[in-house]
């Protein structure tokens, strides 16, 4: 069975958005909110909440999409979040 990949965005406590990829979103959110957060960026901006996710077929596809999202303006990212349907 192929591993499922997801691209996700988190809303940080300072209202910034963090974008990443993972195969397990719930685990990853717990890591971001943990005492020893996996990223320096979210470590100082806790708590974080999931505001967007999308499925990717491969890690390569997820990475490409992550880079696309990271290159967007804040307004474009916020539009993705607003239009996201859980």
Phi and psi in degrees as GROMACS dihedral restraints (atoms count N, CA, C in turn):
[ dihedral_restraints ]
;  ai    aj    ak    al  type     phi  dphi    fc
    3     4     5     6     1   -72.8    20    10
    4     5     6     7     1   146.5    20    10
    6     7     8     9     1   -76.3    20    10
    7     8     9    10     1   137.0    20    10
    9    10    11    12     1   -87.4    20    10
   10    11    12    13     1   137.3    20    10
   12    13    14    15     1  -116.5    20    10
   13    14    15    16     1   149.1    20    10
   15    16    17    18     1  -133.5    20    10
   16    17    18    19     1   144.4    20    10
   18    19    20    21     1  -103.2    20    10
   19    20    21    22     1   135.9    20    10
   21    22    23    24     1  -139.4    20    10
   22    23    24    25     1   157.2    20    10
   24    25    26    27     1  -126.7    20    10
   25    26    27    28     1   138.4    20    10
   27    28    29    30     1  -113.8    20    10
   28    29    30    31     1   142.5    20    10
   30    31    32    33     1   -93.7    20    10
   31    32    33    34     1   122.7    20    10
   33    34    35    36     1   -90.3    20    10
   34    35    36    37     1   167.0    20    10
   36    37    38    39     1   -62.2    20    10
   37    38    39    40     1   -22.5    20    10
   39    40    41    42     1   -92.9    20    10
   40    41    42    43     1    12.7    20    10
   42    43    44    45     1    73.9    20    10
   43    44    45    46     1     6.3    20    10
   45    46    47    48     1   -78.1    20    10
   46    47    48    49     1   165.7    20    10
   48    49    50    51     1  -115.6    20    10
   49    50    51    52     1   135.0    20    10
   51    52    53    54     1  -114.2    20    10
   52    53    54    55     1   133.3    20    10
   54    55    56    57     1  -115.8    20    10
   55    56    57    58     1   137.7    20    10
   57    58    59    60     1  -155.0    20    10
   58    59    60    61     1  -178.1    20    10
   60    61    62    63     1  -128.5    20    10
   61    62    63    64     1   154.4    20    10
   63    64    65    66     1  -165.2    20    10
   64    65    66    67     1   167.5    20    10
   66    67    68    69     1  -103.2    20    10
   67    68    69    70     1   -10.1    20    10
   69    70    71    72     1  -142.4    20    10
   70    71    72    73     1    96.2    20    10
   72    73    74    75     1   -64.3    20    10
   73    74    75    76     1   -45.5    20    10
   75    76    77    78     1   -61.0    20    10
   76    77    78    79     1   -43.6    20    10
   78    79    80    81     1   -61.3    20    10
   79    80    81    82     1   -43.6    20    10
   81    82    83    84     1   -65.1    20    10
   82    83    84    85     1   -39.8    20    10
   84    85    86    87     1   -63.2    20    10
   85    86    87    88     1   -43.0    20    10
   87    88    89    90     1   -60.0    20    10
   88    89    90    91     1   -39.8    20    10
   90    91    92    93     1   -64.5    20    10
   91    92    93    94     1   -42.8    20    10
   93    94    95    96     1   -64.2    20    10
   94    95    96    97     1   -32.9    20    10
   96    97    98    99     1   -91.2    20    10
   97    98    99   100     1    -0.6    20    10
   99   100   101   102     1   -74.4    20    10
  100   101   102   103     1   164.8    20    10
  102   103   104   105     1   -58.7    20    10
  103   104   105   106     1   -36.7    20    10
  105   106   107   108     1  -112.8    20    10
  106   107   108   109     1    67.3    20    10
  108   109   110   111     1   -50.8    20    10
  109   110   111   112     1   145.8    20    10
  111   112   113   114     1   -71.2    20    10
  112   113   114   115     1   -17.3    20    10
  114   115   116   117     1  -127.5    20    10
  115   116   117   118     1   142.4    20    10
  117   118   119   120     1   -61.8    20    10
  118   119   120   121     1   -37.8    20    10
  120   121   122   123     1   -58.7    20    10
  121   122   123   124     1   -51.1    20    10
  123   124   125   126     1   -79.9    20    10
  124   125   126   127     1   -21.5    20    10
  126   127   128   129     1   -56.3    20    10
  127   128   129   130     1   -40.0    20    10
  129   130   131   132     1   -96.5    20    10
  130   131   132   133     1     5.7    20    10
  132   133   134   135     1  -125.8    20    10
  133   134   135   136     1    29.9    20    10
  135   136   137   138     1   -81.0    20    10
  136   137   138   139     1   153.3    20    10
  138   139   140   141     1   -80.9    20    10
  139   140   141   142     1   160.4    20    10
  141   142   143   144     1  -117.2    20    10
  142   143   144   145     1   150.3    20    10
  144   145   146   147     1  -130.8    20    10
  145   146   147   148     1   148.0    20    10
  147   148   149   150     1   -73.7    20    10
  148   149   150   151     1   127.0    20    10
  150   151   152   153     1  -122.7    20    10
  151   152   153   154     1    -9.0    20    10
  153   154   155   156     1  -161.9    20    10
  154   155   156   157     1   142.0    20    10
  156   157   158   159     1  -153.2    20    10
  157   158   159   160     1   150.1    20    10
  159   160   161   162     1  -146.0    20    10
  160   161   162   163     1   150.7    20    10
  162   163   164   165     1   -83.8    20    10
  163   164   165   166     1   143.2    20    10
  165   166   167   168     1  -129.7    20    10
  166   167   168   169     1   143.4    20    10
  168   169   170   171     1   -72.6    20    10
  169   170   171   172     1   -33.6    20    10
  171   172   173   174     1  -137.7    20    10
  172   173   174   175     1   165.5    20    10
  174   175   176   177     1   -61.6    20    10
  175   176   177   178     1   -39.2    20    10
  177   178   179   180     1   -60.4    20    10
  178   179   180   181     1   -45.6    20    10
  180   181   182   183     1   -63.0    20    10
  181   182   183   184     1   -42.3    20    10
  183   184   185   186     1   -62.5    20    10
  184   185   186   187     1   -42.7    20    10
  186   187   188   189     1   -64.9    20    10
  187   188   189   190     1   -42.3    20    10
  189   190   191   192     1   -60.5    20    10
  190   191   192   193     1   -44.5    20    10
  192   193   194   195     1   -67.9    20    10
  193   194   195   196     1   -38.5    20    10
  195   196   197   198     1   -57.7    20    10
  196   197   198   199     1   -45.6    20    10
  198   199   200   201     1   -65.3    20    10
  199   200   201   202     1   -37.0    20    10
  201   202   203   204     1   -60.9    20    10
  202   203   204   205     1   -47.8    20    10
  204   205   206   207     1   -64.3    20    10
  205   206   207   208     1   -43.1    20    10
  207   208   209   210     1   -62.3    20    10
  208   209   210   211     1   -25.8    20    10
  210   211   212   213     1   -85.3    20    10
  211   212   213   214     1    -6.6    20    10
  213   214   215   216     1   -74.2    20    10
  214   215   216   217     1   158.8    20    10
  216   217   218   219     1   -73.4    20    10
  217   218   219   220     1   164.5    20    10
  219   220   221   222     1   -58.7    20    10
  220   221   222   223     1   -40.2    20    10
  222   223   224   225     1   -63.0    20    10
  223   224   225   226     1   -41.6    20    10
  225   226   227   228     1   -65.4    20    10
  226   227   228   229     1   -39.5    20    10
  228   229   230   231     1   -64.8    20    10
  229   230   231   232     1   -42.3    20    10
  231   232   233   234     1   -63.0    20    10
  232   233   234   235     1   -34.2    20    10
  234   235   236   237     1   -64.4    20    10
  235   236   237   238     1   -41.3    20    10
  237   238   239   240     1   -58.1    20    10
  238   239   240   241     1   -44.2    20    10
  240   241   242   243     1   -64.3    20    10
  241   242   243   244     1   -47.1    20    10
  243   244   245   246     1   -61.0    20    10
  244   245   246   247     1   -39.5    20    10
  246   247   248   249     1   -87.2    20    10
  247   248   249   250     1    -1.3    20    10
  249   250   251   252     1   -70.7    20    10
  250   251   252   253     1   131.5    20    10
  252   253   254   255     1  -112.1    20    10
  253   254   255   256     1   120.2    20    10
